[in-house]
Amino acid sequence: MSSLNLPAAVQAIKDLVLSPNYPCVPAVRSFERGEYMVELCTGEYGSGKAAAQLAKALRSFRARQKRTNEPFLSIYAVFEKIEGMSEAEHDRRFWDELSHLGAQSDAQWDPLFDADPKSKRFCFSFDGEAFFVVGLHAGSARKARQFPYPAIVFNLYSQFEDLATKGAYDAVVRTNRKREMAFQGNLNPMVEKFADSWEAIAFSGMAHNENWVCPYQHLGNSAHA
């Protein structure tokens, strides 16, 4: 019997982000203020069977954020549990799922980023707008990414730009890193090494070296060009 239902997913989010010193302050604020959405995805994580469903949910999320300008609004795409999933398997499934989702896009790539996954300026884009994406799963080495279900969290990249415009972004980053030291005992090496210079390398949560090539695939949608 499936354990995935909305109350269970929301409780799992609460248990994670309201942990003492949870290092992502925007995620904490998002939950505390009710600025979040949850989509329970059908189909196995990484299979792409939920792509059309997730595309519809992402459009609803984007419309709500544009309408309300909620600064910390996030959407959690939560999938059925996969027992014993390694970090390498999660990384593969994560990028496969994003690739299938990207094939549902109806617009050109966000002009602020490169559509070529081999580029360090690559960032996931959907319907013409870039998203900051975070992978969660039970087997993550990072405590802040440990979640009982495979899940992908989306934020519009413009939300972070708005924080920067208001002069709040740097303060959030400093607080996040201070809390991460208390929460994990060390900083996420992907963030520490690459910060804002290479967004995609930190998305899945798996540690990569500087020779990593993003495995995102453009799956036959002309809007990606």
N, C-alpha and C positions, 0 to 999 in steps of 0.2 A: 504493500500500500504506500502511496506517495506521501511523503512528509511535507511536501511543498504546498503551502497555502499562504494567504496574505498575512494572517496574524503571526504565523511562524516566521515569515520573512521579515516583517516589521520588528518582531522581538529580537531576531538575530542582528538586525541593524542597530537597534538600541543597545544590545549587549556589547557590540563592538565599539561604536562611536562614543558611548557614554562611559567607557572604561576610564579610570583615572589616568590623566596625562595623555589621553589619546592624541597623537601628534598632528592630526589634520584639523585645525581649528574651524575652517569652513564647513567640514563635515559635521562637526559638533553643532555649530550654529544652525546648519541646515535642518538637523533633526529637532533641535530644541524649538525652532521657530515653525516647524511643520512645512518647511520649504523643500519637500522631497516628494518624488513619485516612485512607485514600485510597479514593475511589469513582470508578471510571472510568465516565463517563456516556455512555450511548448517545443518539444523536440529536444534531442540530446545536444548538450553544449558542444559547439563547434561544427555541428552538422549543417547549419544554415537553414534548418526547417522553420526556425522562428524569425527569419529575416524580414518577411513582409509584416508580421505582427510587430516586430521591434521597430521597423521603419515608421509604422503608424504611430507607435508610442513616442518615438523620438520627435516626430512632427508635433504631436500634442504638447510635449515638453517644451519644444522651441517656441510654440505659439504662446504658451502660458508665460514663459520667461520674458518674451517680448512685450506681452500685455501688462504684466505686473512689475517687471524689472526687479524681481526678487533676487538679491545679490548672491545667495547661496543655494538657489534651487538646483537640485541634482535629481537624476533619474537612475534607479537601480534596476538593471535587467538581471533577474534571478532565474537560475536554471535548476533542474533536478540534480540531486546529489550524485556524484561519481566517486565511489569509494576507492581510496588508495591512489588518487591521481598525483603524479609527481609534478614538480615544477616544470620540467621539460614538456610533459604532456599538456599541462595547463597552458603553457606558452603557445604551443602549436594550436590547441583548440581555440584559444583567445583570438589569435590572428586569423584563423579560419573563419570564426564567427564574424569578426569585423569585416573581412573580405566579402562575405555573403551579404552583410548589411549594406556595405558600400555599393553593391550592385543594384540596390534599390533606390539610389540617389537620383534625384530629378534635376540636378543643376551642376554646373561646372565646379571645379575644385576651388576652395577658398583661395583667392589671389594672394593672400599673405603668406601662403605656404606652398611647398613644392609637392606635386602629385607623385613624384618618383620615390618609391620606398627606399631606394638606395641612397637618397639624399638625407643629410642630417637636418635639412629644413622640411622634411616630410612631417605632416601631422594629419591625423584622420579628419576627413571632411565629409559632410553629408548635407545635401541640398544647398551647397555653396558656402557652408559655414564650418569652420574648424571646431573640433571638440577636443577637450582634454579628457582622456579616458584612463580609468583605473581598473585593473583586474583584481578580483578577490577569489580566494579558494582556501580550502582547509589545509593544504600542504605548503603554504607559502613560508619561506624563511623569515619574512618580515611580519612581526606580530600585528602590525596595523593592517595587513592584508589578509589575515587569517579569518575565514568566514565559512560556516558549515556548508554553504552551497556555492557552486561556481557562479560568479556574478561579475557584471561589467557596470561600472558607474560612469555616467556621462555628465560633463559640464560644458556649456558653451565656452569656447576660448575667450569670447568677448567679455564674459563675466570677470575674468582675471584682469583683462585690460581696463575694465571699469574700476576695479579696485586700485590699479596703478594710477589711473587718472585722478582718483580721489586721495592719493597719497597714502593708501592703506596697505598696498601689496607688500612692500618691504618689511613692514612691521609684522604682517601675518607670517611671512617666511621666517623671520627671526624667532617668533613664538613657536612655530611648528618645529623648528630644529631644536629648540630648547626642550620642548616636550618630548620629542623623539629620543633624545638622550636619556630622559627619565623613563620613557616607556620601553625602549629596546636596548638601551645601553650603548648604541652607536648610531651614526647617521646612515641612511640608505645610501649605499655607495653609488647607485645610479644617479641620484640627485646630487650627491656631494661632488661627483666627478664632472657631471654634464649639465646640471642645473637647467637653465633656459636655452642652452646651446643645442640640445638634442632631445626634444620632447619624447619621441616615440620609444626611445630606449628604456624609459622607465615605466611604460604603460602597463605591461603585463605583470610586473613585480619581480620578474626573474633577473638575476644579475648577469650581465653580458660584458664582454670586453670591447675594446675600441674597434675591433674588426667586425663587429656584429653587423649583419645586414637585415633590415626589417623584412619579415616574410609576408607582409601584406601583399595581396594579389588583386589586381583590377580584373574583375570577372565579367567582362563582356558588356559593360555599360559605357556607351559613347559619351555620356555626360562627364566621365572622369577626365577626359582629355584636357 
